[in-house]
């Protein structure tokens, strides 16, 4: 049964009018609570530059938010006064026609042609431990199925998100060890403080 109780918060589909609010949420909360960001001491100024980076930058956050809005599968949880306290940015991935697809498509069943990508799942630090991330991940998945999505995929970078995805039945299909990411001096770049030493690529059939 679909979850309808949100602890006094309202679930709203993300639209273009939410862009500024989402940007503020990402720069003031997600920035400081995402373990990879913390590990490199990413500042608000650094993150703001990502919103103005060239479109070829894979971390181009304007594009990330715009794609999430366009998918119609992204949602926010808000307080009665309109403050965003949790965010789900989602987009649709279609299997490319070329002979050399990206690693994601190599790792999953070749019969799967369309996936729902969880780009960002984030909960404000004052609202954690209340099940909101789980609610976001389970909310209205039938909409994605109606749009032809056959599975869900995400990069889980925090220990808590890795545990949550596992609890929800996702499997880890690939793992990127932090120890493999070195700077030009051979030093490990990411040293996370939440007991995780890798990024998990997780997948579940819809």
Secondary structure as GFF3:
##gff-version 3
##sequence-region A 1 206
A	DSSP	beta_strand	10	13	.	.	.	ID=ss1
A	DSSP	three_ten_helix	16	18	.	.	.	ID=ss2
A	DSSP	alpha_helix	19	25	.	.	.	ID=ss3
A	DSSP	pi_helix	26	30	.	.	.	ID=ss4
A	DSSP	alpha_helix	31	33	.	.	.	ID=ss5
A	DSSP	alpha_helix	35	39	.	.	.	ID=ss6
A	DSSP	alpha_helix	44	50	.	.	.	ID=ss7
A	DSSP	alpha_helix	61	71	.	.	.	ID=ss8
A	DSSP	beta_strand	75	78	.	.	.	ID=ss9
A	DSSP	beta_strand	84	94	.	.	.	ID=ss10
A	DSSP	alpha_helix	103	107	.	.	.	ID=ss11
A	DSSP	beta_strand	114	123	.	.	.	ID=ss12
A	DSSP	three_ten_helix	125	127	.	.	.	ID=ss13
A	DSSP	alpha_helix	132	138	.	.	.	ID=ss14
A	DSSP	alpha_helix	141	146	.	.	.	ID=ss15
A	DSSP	beta_strand	151	156	.	.	.	ID=ss16
A	DSSP	alpha_helix	159	167	.	.	.	ID=ss17
A	DSSP	beta_strand	171	177	.	.	.	ID=ss18
A	DSSP	three_ten_helix	178	180	.	.	.	ID=ss19
A	DSSP	beta_strand	198	205	.	.	.	ID=ss20
###
